Amino acid sequence: MLVKRIIPCLDIIHGRTVKGINFKHLKDAGNPINLGKWYANQGADELVFLDITATNEKRKTLSSLVKNIAKHINIPFTVGGGIKDEQDVELLLHAGADKISINTEAFKNPKILNILSKRYGQQCIVLAIDAQYQSNNWFVYLNGGRIPTNYKVLDWAIEGSEKGAGEILLTSMNHDGTKNGFALDIIQQISENISIPVIASGGAGKLHDFCKVFQIGKADAALAASIFHYKQITIPKLKYYLHYHKIPIRIN
């Protein structure tokens, strides 16, 4: 059985780590370089860096900051924000990213998933999906959660997996920052309908939330931010808790 992964996330605006609730009311959460070093030393399995305003501001991801973080960590590093083409991917991989996360551009131009996976390997391409529950279904949102679509999340996850994505990073906007638990229903639906790994994001607040997302949601990895940034839960404590509850996890 493959071990489950614990992944801290650095949401970046203007070079600083931020965190909010439901993608709003963002507050400063610290220096991303220091946080990245801390998480690597704490035993995080991977680290995700998302430049969350790059697409909306129509600019490239902060590659210099990516480079500065990458040289201080020794764990897999996923970077996203504003990625539109192969040149953007080349720049970030050269800066130290191991994987790239693509969201809005993949939705607008799905064939890019196939192009990127063929060139860099499917394992390098993470399809990020921002999801919001409304009118009795989950729908895809673009541009950092600012633009709604009428496309259902499950349909897009299936299509994305077929077009070349190596992983799905699913973030529930309804659960983001609430600390009330993950969106288990849609996570489970996606996990049961695609063959690639699913990273669950949005809503982590308690140790048991992680058990639920692995046991009920059937996620392959769990991503969290504020509970780690503000040290409400430490990664070693979480991993030992999961190990105690028979969740396969890597313990340093």
SESEMI-60680 format. One record per residue (C-alpha): residue in three letters; x, y, z. Coordinates in steps of 0.2 Angstrom, whole numbers, plus 2048, in hexadecimal, padded with zeros to 3 digits. Layout:
BEGIN
<site><rest>ALA</rest><c1>X</c1><c2>Y</c2><c3>Z</c3></site>
...
% end
This chain:
BEGIN
<site><rest>MET</rest><c1>800</c1><c2>800</c2><c3>800</c3></site>
<site><rest>LEU</rest><c1>807</c1><c2>811</c2><c3>7FB</c3></site>
<site><rest>VAL</rest><c1>80A</c1><c2>81D</c2><c3>80A</c3></site>
<site><rest>LYS</rest><c1>7FF</c1><c2>82C</c2><c3>80C</c3></site>
<site><rest>ARG</rest><c1>807</c1><c2>83D</c2><c3>80A</c3></site>
<site><rest>ILE</rest><c1>806</c1><c2>84D</c2><c3>815</c3></site>
<site><rest>ILE</rest><c1>809</c1><c2>85D</c2><c3>80B</c3></site>
<site><rest>PRO</rest><c1>80A</c1><c2>86E</c2><c3>812</c3></site>
<site><rest>CYS</rest><c1>805</c1><c2>87C</c2><c3>806</c3></site>
<site><rest>LEU</rest><c1>80D</c1><c2>88D</c2><c3>804</c3></site>
<site><rest>ASP</rest><c1>800</c1><c2>899</c2><c3>7FC</c3></site>
<site><rest>ILE</rest><c1>80A</c1><c2>8A8</c2><c3>7F6</c3></site>
<site><rest>ILE</rest><c1>805</c1><c2>8BA</c2><c3>7F3</c3></site>
<site><rest>HIS</rest><c1>813</c1><c2>8C7</c2><c3>7EF</c3></site>
<site><rest>GLY</rest><c1>821</c1><c2>8BB</c2><c3>7F7</c3></site>
<site><rest>ARG</rest><c1>818</c1><c2>8B8</c2><c3>807</c3></site>
<site><rest>THR</rest><c1>80E</c1><c2>8A8</c2><c3>80D</c3></site>
<site><rest>VAL</rest><c1>7FC</c1><c2>8AC</c2><c3>810</c3></site>
<site><rest>LYS</rest><c1>7ED</c1><c2>8A3</c2><c3>816</c3></site>
<site><rest>GLY</rest><c1>7DA</c1><c2>8A7</c2><c3>817</c3></site>
<site><rest>ILE</rest><c1>7C9</c1><c2>89F</c2><c3>818</c3></site>
<site><rest>ASN</rest><c1>7BF</c1><c2>89A</c2><c3>808</c3></site>
<site><rest>PHE</rest><c1>7CD</c1><c2>8A2</c2><c3>7FE</c3></site>
<site><rest>LYS</rest><c1>7C9</c1><c2>8B3</c2><c3>806</c3></site>
<site><rest>HIS</rest><c1>7CF</c1><c2>8BE</c2><c3>815</c3></site>
<site><rest>LEU</rest><c1>7E1</c1><c2>8BA</c2><c3>812</c3></site>
<site><rest>LYS</rest><c1>7EE</c1><c2>8BD</c2><c3>820</c3></site>
<site><rest>ASP</rest><c1>801</c1><c2>8BC</c2><c3>820</c3></site>
<site><rest>ALA</rest><c1>807</c1><c2>8AB</c2><c3>826</c3></site>
<site><rest>GLY</rest><c1>81A</c1><c2>8AD</c2><c3>825</c3></site>
<site><rest>ASN</rest><c1>829</c1><c2>8AC</c2><c3>81B</c3></site>
<site><rest>PRO</rest><c1>828</c1><c2>89E</c2><c3>80E</c3></site>
<site><rest>ILE</rest><c1>83A</c1><c2>89A</c2><c3>80E</c3></site>
<site><rest>ASN</rest><c1>83A</c1><c2>897</c2><c3>821</c3></site>
<site><rest>LEU</rest><c1>82A</c1><c2>88D</c2><c3>820</c3></site>
<site><rest>GLY</rest><c1>831</c1><c2>882</c2><c3>812</c3></site>
<site><rest>LYS</rest><c1>840</c1><c2>87E</c2><c3>81C</c3></site>
<site><rest>TRP</rest><c1>836</c1><c2>87B</c2><c3>82C</c3></site>
<site><rest>TYR</rest><c1>82A</c1><c2>86F</c2><c3>823</c3></site>
<site><rest>ALA</rest><c1>839</c1><c2>865</c2><c3>81B</c3></site>
<site><rest>ASN</rest><c1>841</c1><c2>863</c2><c3>82C</c3></site>
<site><rest>GLN</rest><c1>830</c1><c2>85E</c2><c3>834</c3></site>
<site><rest>GLY</rest><c1>82E</c1><c2>84F</c2><c3>828</c3></site>
<site><rest>ALA</rest><c1>822</c1><c2>856</c2><c3>81B</c3></site>
<site><rest>ASP</rest><c1>820</c1><c2>84A</c2><c3>80C</c3></site>
<site><rest>GLU</rest><c1>81F</c1><c2>858</c2><c3>7FF</c3></site>
<site><rest>LEU</rest><c1>81D</c1><c2>86B</c2><c3>7FE</c3></site>
<site><rest>VAL</rest><c1>811</c1><c2>874</c2><c3>7F3</c3></site>
<site><rest>PHE</rest><c1>814</c1><c2>887</c2><c3>7EE</c3></site>
<site><rest>LEU</rest><c1>805</c1><c2>890</c2><c3>7E6</c3></site>
<site><rest>ASP</rest><c1>807</c1><c2>8A1</c2><c3>7E0</c3></site>
<site><rest>ILE</rest><c1>7F4</c1><c2>8A4</c2><c3>7E2</c3></site>
<site><rest>THR</rest><c1>7F3</c1><c2>8B5</c2><c3>7D9</c3></site>
<site><rest>ALA</rest><c1>7FE</c1><c2>8B2</c2><c3>7CA</c3></site>
<site><rest>THR</rest><c1>7F0</c1><c2>8AD</c2><c3>7BE</c3></site>
<site><rest>ASN</rest><c1>7E4</c1><c2>8BB</c2><c3>7C3</c3></site>
<site><rest>GLU</rest><c1>7F2</c1><c2>8C8</c2><c3>7C2</c3></site>
<site><rest>LYS</rest><c1>7F8</c1><c2>8C0</c2><c3>7B1</c3></site>
<site><rest>ARG</rest><c1>80A</c1><c2>8BE</c2><c3>7B6</c3></site>
<site><rest>LYS</rest><c1>816</c1><c2>8AF</c2><c3>7B9</c3></site>
<site><rest>THR</rest><c1>819</c1><c2>8A6</c2><c3>7C8</c3></site>
<site><rest>LEU</rest><c1>827</c1><c2>8AD</c2><c3>7D4</c3></site>
<site><rest>SER</rest><c1>835</c1><c2>8A2</c2><c3>7CE</c3></site>
<site><rest>SER</rest><c1>843</c1><c2>8AA</c2><c3>7D8</c3></site>
<site><rest>LEU</rest><c1>839</c1><c2>8A6</c2><c3>7E8</c3></site>
<site><rest>VAL</rest><c1>837</c1><c2>895</c2><c3>7E2</c3></site>
<site><rest>LYS</rest><c1>849</c1><c2>893</c2><c3>7E0</c3></site>
<site><rest>ASN</rest><c1>84D</c1><c2>89A</c2><c3>7F1</c3></site>
<site><rest>ILE</rest><c1>841</c1><c2>88D</c2><c3>7F9</c3></site>
<site><rest>ALA</rest><c1>847</c1><c2>87F</c2><c3>7EF</c3></site>
<site><rest>LYS</rest><c1>859</c1><c2>880</c2><c3>7F4</c3></site>
<site><rest>HIS</rest><c1>854</c1><c2>87F</c2><c3>807</c3></site>
<site><rest>ILE</rest><c1>849</c1><c2>86F</c2><c3>805</c3></site>
<site><rest>ASN</rest><c1>84C</c1><c2>85D</c2><c3>801</c3></site>
<site><rest>ILE</rest><c1>83A</c1><c2>857</c2><c3>7FE</c3></site>
<site><rest>PRO</rest><c1>830</c1><c2>857</c2><c3>7EE</c3></site>
<site><rest>PHE</rest><c1>82A</c1><c2>869</c2><c3>7E9</c3></site>
<site><rest>THR</rest><c1>81B</c1><c2>86D</c2><c3>7DF</c3></site>
<site><rest>VAL</rest><c1>819</c1><c2>87E</c2><c3>7D8</c3></site>
<site><rest>GLY</rest><c1>809</c1><c2>887</c2><c3>7D0</c3></site>
<site><rest>GLY</rest><c1>802</c1><c2>897</c2><c3>7CC</c3></site>
<site><rest>GLY</rest><c1>801</c1><c2>8A0</c2><c3>7BB</c3></site>
<site><rest>ILE</rest><c1>808</c1><c2>891</c2><c3>7B1</c3></site>
<site><rest>LYS</rest><c1>802</c1><c2>892</c2><c3>79F</c3></site>
<site><rest>ASP</rest><c1>80F</c1><c2>889</c2><c3>794</c3></site>
<site><rest>GLU</rest><c1>81F</c1><c2>87E</c2><c3>793</c3></site>
<site><rest>GLN</rest><c1>82A</c1><c2>88D</c2><c3>795</c3></site>
<site><rest>ASP</rest><c1>822</c1><c2>891</c2><c3>7A6</c3></site>
<site><rest>VAL</rest><c1>825</c1><c2>87F</c2><c3>7AB</c3></site>
<site><rest>GLU</rest><c1>837</c1><c2>87F</c2><c3>7A6</c3></site>
<site><rest>LEU</rest><c1>83A</c1><c2>88F</c2><c3>7B0</c3></site>
<site><rest>LEU</rest><c1>833</c1><c2>887</c2><c3>7C0</c3></site>
<site><rest>LEU</rest><c1>83B</c1><c2>876</c2><c3>7BE</c3></site>
<site><rest>HIS</rest><c1>84B</c1><c2>87F</c2><c3>7BB</c3></site>
<site><rest>ALA</rest><c1>848</c1><c2>889</c2><c3>7CB</c3></site>
<site><rest>GLY</rest><c1>846</c1><c2>879</c2><c3>7D5</c3></site>
<site><rest>ALA</rest><c1>834</c1><c2>873</c2><c3>7D4</c3></site>
<site><rest>ASP</rest><c1>832</c1><c2>860</c2><c3>7D2</c3></site>
<site><rest>LYS</rest><c1>820</c1><c2>861</c2><c3>7CC</c3></site>
<site><rest>ILE</rest><c1>815</c1><c2>86F</c2><c3>7C6</c3></site>
<site><rest>SER</rest><c1>803</c1><c2>873</c2><c3>7CA</c3></site>
<site><rest>ILE</rest><c1>7F8</c1><c2>87A</c2><c3>7BC</c3></site>
<site><rest>ASN</rest><c1>7E6</c1><c2>87F</c2><c3>7BF</c3></site>
<site><rest>THR</rest><c1>7DD</c1><c2>88D</c2><c3>7B4</c3></site>
<site><rest>GLU</rest><c1>7E8</c1><c2>88B</c2><c3>7A4</c3></site>
<site><rest>ALA</rest><c1>7E4</c1><c2>878</c2><c3>7A4</c3></site>
<site><rest>PHE</rest><c1>7D2</c1><c2>87B</c2><c3>7A5</c3></site>
<site><rest>LYS</rest><c1>7D2</c1><c2>887</c2><c3>797</c3></site>
<site><rest>ASN</rest><c1>7DE</c1><c2>87D</c2><c3>78D</c3></site>
<site><rest>PRO</rest><c1>7DD</c1><c2>86B</c2><c3>792</c3></site>
<site><rest>LYS</rest><c1>7E9</c1><c2>864</c2><c3>785</c3></site>
<site><rest>ILE</rest><c1>7F7</c1><c2>86D</c2><c3>78F</c3></site>
<site><rest>LEU</rest><c1>7F6</c1><c2>85E</c2><c3>79B</c3></site>
<site><rest>ASN</rest><c1>7FA</c1><c2>852</c2><c3>78E</c3></site>
<site><rest>ILE</rest><c1>808</c1><c2>85D</c2><c3>787</c3></site>
<site><rest>LEU</rest><c1>810</c1><c2>860</c2><c3>798</c3></site>
<site><rest>SER</rest><c1>80F</c1><c2>84E</c2><c3>79E</c3></site>
<site><rest>LYS</rest><c1>817</c1><c2>847</c2><c3>78E</c3></site>
<site><rest>ARG</rest><c1>825</c1><c2>853</c2><c3>78F</c3></site>
<site><rest>TYR</rest><c1>829</c1><c2>853</c2><c3>7A2</c3></site>
<site><rest>GLY</rest><c1>820</c1><c2>842</c2><c3>7A8</c3></site>
<site><rest>GLN</rest><c1>80F</c1><c2>840</c2><c3>7AE</c3></site>
<site><rest>GLN</rest><c1>815</c1><c2>840</c2><c3>7C0</c3></site>
<site><rest>CYS</rest><c1>81B</c1><c2>852</c2><c3>7BE</c3></site>
<site><rest>ILE</rest><c1>80A</c1><c2>859</c2><c3>7BA</c3></site>
<site><rest>VAL</rest><c1>7FD</c1><c2>85D</c2><c3>7C8</c3></site>
<site><rest>LEU</rest><c1>7EC</c1><c2>863</c2><c3>7C3</c3></site>
<site><rest>ALA</rest><c1>7E6</c1><c2>86F</c2><c3>7D0</c3></site>
<site><rest>ILE</rest><c1>7D3</c1><c2>871</c2><c3>7D1</c3></site>
<site><rest>ASP</rest><c1>7CA</c1><c2>87E</c2><c3>7DC</c3></site>
<site><rest>ALA</rest><c1>7B9</c1><c2>878</c2><c3>7E0</c3></site>
<site><rest>GLN</rest><c1>7A9</c1><c2>880</c2><c3>7E7</c3></site>
<site><rest>TYR</rest><c1>799</c1><c2>877</c2><c3>7ED</c3></site>
<site><rest>GLN</rest><c1>789</c1><c2>880</c2><c3>7E7</c3></site>
<site><rest>SER</rest><c1>778</c1><c2>87A</c2><c3>7E0</c3></site>
<site><rest>ASN</rest><c1>77B</c1><c2>869</c2><c3>7E6</c3></site>
<site><rest>ASN</rest><c1>78B</c1><c2>866</c2><c3>7DD</c3></site>
<site><rest>TRP</rest><c1>79E</c1><c2>86A</c2><c3>7DC</c3></site>
<site><rest>PHE</rest><c1>7A4</c1><c2>876</c2><c3>7CF</c3></site>
<site><rest>VAL</rest><c1>7B5</c1><c2>87B</c2><c3>7C8</c3></site>
<site><rest>TYR</rest><c1>7BB</c1><c2>88D</c2><c3>7CC</c3></site>
<site><rest>LEU</rest><c1>7C9</c1><c2>896</c2><c3>7C3</c3></site>
<site><rest>ASN</rest><c1>7D5</c1><c2>8A4</c2><c3>7C6</c3></site>
<site><rest>GLY</rest><c1>7D8</c1><c2>8A0</c2><c3>7D8</c3></site>
<site><rest>GLY</rest><c1>7C6</c1><c2>89D</c2><c3>7DC</c3></site>
<site><rest>ARG</rest><c1>7C0</c1><c2>8AD</c2><c3>7D4</c3></site>
<site><rest>ILE</rest><c1>7B8</c1><c2>8A7</c2><c3>7C4</c3></site>
<site><rest>PRO</rest><c1>7AA</c1><c2>89A</c2><c3>7C5</c3></site>
<site><rest>THR</rest><c1>7A6</c1><c2>88D</c2><c3>7B7</c3></site>
<site><rest>ASN</rest><c1>798</c1><c2>881</c2><c3>7B4</c3></site>
<site><rest>TYR</rest><c1>7A4</c1><c2>873</c2><c3>7B3</c3></site>
<site><rest>LYS</rest><c1>7A2</c1><c2>865</c2><c3>7C0</c3></site>
<site><rest>VAL</rest><c1>7B1</c1><c2>861</c2><c3>7CA</c3></site>
<site><rest>LEU</rest><c1>7B0</c1><c2>84E</c2><c3>7C8</c3></site>
<site><rest>ASP</rest><c1>7AE</c1><c2>84F</c2><c3>7B5</c3></site>
<site><rest>TRP</rest><c1>7BD</c1><c2>85B</c2><c3>7B4</c3></site>
<site><rest>ALA</rest><c1>7C8</c1><c2>850</c2><c3>7C0</c3></site>
<site><rest>ILE</rest><c1>7C4</c1><c2>840</c2><c3>7B5</c3></site>
<site><rest>GLU</rest><c1>7C8</c1><c2>84A</c2><c3>7A5</c3></site>
<site><rest>GLY</rest><c1>7D8</c1><c2>851</c2><c3>7AC</c3></site>
<site><rest>SER</rest><c1>7DE</c1><c2>840</c2><c3>7B1</c3></site>
<site><rest>GLU</rest><c1>7DA</c1><c2>839</c2><c3>7A0</c3></site>
<site><rest>LYS</rest><c1>7E4</c1><c2>848</c2><c3>797</c3></site>
<site><rest>GLY</rest><c1>7F4</c1><c2>845</c2><c3>7A1</c3></site>
<site><rest>ALA</rest><c1>7F3</c1><c2>84C</c2><c3>7B2</c3></site>
<site><rest>GLY</rest><c1>7FE</c1><c2>842</c2><c3>7BF</c3></site>
<site><rest>GLU</rest><c1>7F5</c1><c2>848</c2><c3>7CE</c3></site>
<site><rest>ILE</rest><c1>7E5</c1><c2>851</c2><c3>7D3</c3></site>
<site><rest>LEU</rest><c1>7E7</c1><c2>85F</c2><c3>7E0</c3></site>
<site><rest>LEU</rest><c1>7D5</c1><c2>862</c2><c3>7E6</c3></site>
<site><rest>THR</rest><c1>7D1</c1><c2>871</c2><c3>7F1</c3></site>
<site><rest>SER</rest><c1>7C0</c1><c2>874</c2><c3>7F8</c3></site>
<site><rest>MET</rest><c1>7BC</c1><c2>887</c2><c3>7F8</c3></site>
<site><rest>ASN</rest><c1>7AE</c1><c2>883</c2><c3>804</c3></site>
<site><rest>HIS</rest><c1>7BA</c1><c2>87B</c2><c3>811</c3></site>
<site><rest>ASP</rest><c1>7C9</c1><c2>885</c2><c3>80E</c3></site>
<site><rest>GLY</rest><c1>7D0</c1><c2>88D</c2><c3>81E</c3></site>
<site><rest>THR</rest><c1>7C0</c1><c2>887</c2><c3>828</c3></site>
<site><rest>LYS</rest><c1>7C9</c1><c2>879</c2><c3>832</c3></site>
<site><rest>ASN</rest><c1>7B9</c1><c2>86F</c2><c3>831</c3></site>
<site><rest>GLY</rest><c1>7BF</c1><c2>860</c2><c3>828</c3></site>
<site><rest>PHE</rest><c1>7C2</c1><c2>85C</c2><c3>816</c3></site>
<site><rest>ALA</rest><c1>7B5</c1><c2>85B</c2><c3>808</c3></site>
<site><rest>LEU</rest><c1>7B4</c1><c2>848</c2><c3>80A</c3></site>
<site><rest>ASP</rest><c1>7A6</c1><c2>845</c2><c3>7FD</c3></site>
<site><rest>ILE</rest><c1>7AE</c1><c2>84C</c2><c3>7EE</c3></site>
<site><rest>ILE</rest><c1>7BF</c1><c2>846</c2><c3>7F3</c3></site>
<site><rest>GLN</rest><c1>7B8</c1><c2>834</c2><c3>7F4</c3></site>
<site><rest>GLN</rest><c1>7AF</c1><c2>836</c2><c3>7E3</c3></site>
<site><rest>ILE</rest><c1>7BF</c1><c2>83C</c2><c3>7DA</c3></site>
<site><rest>SER</rest><c1>7CA</c1><c2>82F</c2><c3>7E3</c3></site>
<site><rest>GLU</rest><c1>7BE</c1><c2>821</c2><c3>7DE</c3></site>
<site><rest>ASN</rest><c1>7BD</c1><c2>827</c2><c3>7CC</c3></site>
<site><rest>ILE</rest><c1>7CE</c1><c2>82A</c2><c3>7C6</c3></site>
<site><rest>SER</rest><c1>7DE</c1><c2>820</c2><c3>7C7</c3></site>
<site><rest>ILE</rest><c1>7EB</c1><c2>82E</c2><c3>7CB</c3></site>
<site><rest>PRO</rest><c1>7EE</c1><c2>834</c2><c3>7DD</c3></site>
<site><rest>VAL</rest><c1>7E3</c1><c2>841</c2><c3>7E5</c3></site>
<site><rest>ILE</rest><c1>7E9</c1><c2>84E</c2><c3>7F1</c3></site>
<site><rest>ALA</rest><c1>7DC</c1><c2>855</c2><c3>7FC</c3></site>
<site><rest>SER</rest><c1>7DC</c1><c2>867</c2><c3>801</c3></site>
<site><rest>GLY</rest><c1>7D1</c1><c2>873</c2><c3>80B</c3></site>
<site><rest>GLY</rest><c1>7CA</c1><c2>871</c2><c3>81D</c3></site>
<site><rest>ALA</rest><c1>7D7</c1><c2>868</c2><c3>827</c3></site>
<site><rest>GLY</rest><c1>7D5</c1><c2>86D</c2><c3>83A</c3></site>
<site><rest>LYS</rest><c1>7D7</c1><c2>85E</c2><c3>845</c3></site>
<site><rest>LEU</rest><c1>7E2</c1><c2>84E</c2><c3>845</c3></site>
<site><rest>HIS</rest><c1>7D3</c1><c2>843</c2><c3>841</c3></site>
<site><rest>ASP</rest><c1>7CF</c1><c2>84D</c2><c3>831</c3></site>
<site><rest>PHE</rest><c1>7DE</c1><c2>845</c2><c3>829</c3></site>
<site><rest>CYS</rest><c1>7D8</c1><c2>834</c2><c3>82E</c3></site>
<site><rest>LYS</rest><c1>7C8</c1><c2>837</c2><c3>826</c3></site>
<site><rest>VAL</rest><c1>7CF</c1><c2>83E</c2><c3>816</c3></site>
<site><rest>PHE</rest><c1>7D9</c1><c2>82E</c2><c3>814</c3></site>
<site><rest>GLN</rest><c1>7CD</c1><c2>821</c2><c3>81A</c3></site>
<site><rest>ILE</rest><c1>7BD</c1><c2>829</c2><c3>814</c3></site>
<site><rest>GLY</rest><c1>7C2</c1><c2>835</c2><c3>806</c3></site>
<site><rest>LYS</rest><c1>7CF</c1><c2>828</c2><c3>800</c3></site>
<site><rest>ALA</rest><c1>7DB</c1><c2>836</c2><c3>7FC</c3></site>
<site><rest>ASP</rest><c1>7ED</c1><c2>832</c2><c3>7F8</c3></site>
<site><rest>ALA</rest><c1>7F4</c1><c2>842</c2><c3>801</c3></site>
<site><rest>ALA</rest><c1>7ED</c1><c2>850</c2><c3>80C</c3></site>
<site><rest>LEU</rest><c1>7F3</c1><c2>862</c2><c3>80A</c3></site>
<site><rest>ALA</rest><c1>7F1</c1><c2>86F</c2><c3>818</c3></site>
<site><rest>ALA</rest><c1>7F7</c1><c2>880</c2><c3>81B</c3></site>
<site><rest>SER</rest><c1>7F1</c1><c2>88B</c2><c3>82A</c3></site>
<site><rest>ILE</rest><c1>7F2</c1><c2>87C</c2><c3>837</c3></site>
<site><rest>PHE</rest><c1>804</c1><c2>87A</c2><c3>832</c3></site>
<site><rest>HIS</rest><c1>809</c1><c2>88C</c2><c3>830</c3></site>
<site><rest>TYR</rest><c1>802</c1><c2>891</c2><c3>841</c3></site>
<site><rest>LYS</rest><c1>808</c1><c2>880</c2><c3>849</c3></site>
<site><rest>GLN</rest><c1>7F7</c1><c2>87B</c2><c3>84F</c3></site>
<site><rest>ILE</rest><c1>7FC</c1><c2>869</c2><c3>849</c3></site>
<site><rest>THR</rest><c1>80E</c1><c2>864</c2><c3>846</c3></site>
<site><rest>ILE</rest><c1>813</c1><c2>858</c2><c3>838</c3></site>
<site><rest>PRO</rest><c1>81B</c1><c2>84B</c2><c3>844</c3></site>
<site><rest>LYS</rest><c1>80C</c1><c2>84B</c2><c3>850</c3></site>
<site><rest>LEU</rest><c1>801</c1><c2>849</c2><c3>841</c3></site>
<site><rest>LYS</rest><c1>80B</c1><c2>83B</c2><c3>839</c3></site>
<site><rest>TYR</rest><c1>80C</c1><c2>831</c2><c3>84A</c3></site>
<site><rest>TYR</rest><c1>7F9</c1><c2>833</c2><c3>84C</c3></site>
<site><rest>LEU</rest><c1>7F6</c1><c2>82C</c2><c3>83B</c3></site>
<site><rest>HIS</rest><c1>802</c1><c2>81E</c2><c3>83E</c3></site>
<site><rest>TYR</rest><c1>7F9</c1><c2>81A</c2><c3>84E</c3></site>
<site><rest>HIS</rest><c1>7E9</c1><c2>819</c2><c3>844</c3></site>
<site><rest>LYS</rest><c1>7F0</c1><c2>80D</c2><c3>837</c3></site>
<site><rest>ILE</rest><c1>7F2</c1><c2>81A</c2><c3>829</c3></site>
<site><rest>PRO</rest><c1>801</c1><c2>815</c2><c3>81F</c3></site>
<site><rest>ILE</rest><c1>80D</c1><c2>824</c2><c3>821</c3></site>
<site><rest>ARG</rest><c1>81F</c1><c2>828</c2><c3>820</c3></site>
<site><rest>ILE</rest><c1>827</c1><c2>82B</c2><c3>831</c3></site>
<site><rest>ASN</rest><c1>838</c1><c2>833</c2><c3>831</c3></site>
% end
